[in-house]
């Protein structure tokens, strides 16, 4: 049966407003794991990047 008029609008509205909120705990876990990876990589690469920056600045300033 094809709905027309307000019946179609109500039916379409019910289809789009289901109680589907997504996987919030999953997104929280992904966010926390990403932040953890960033912190771990920063801890490992931070000193090397700082030395690289210092060397580059000293070479530019030395000329």
Secondary structure, DSSP 8 states (H G I E B T S, - for coil): ----THHHHHHHHHHHS-S----HHHHHHHHHHHHHHHHHHHHHHHHHHHHHHHHHHHHHHH-
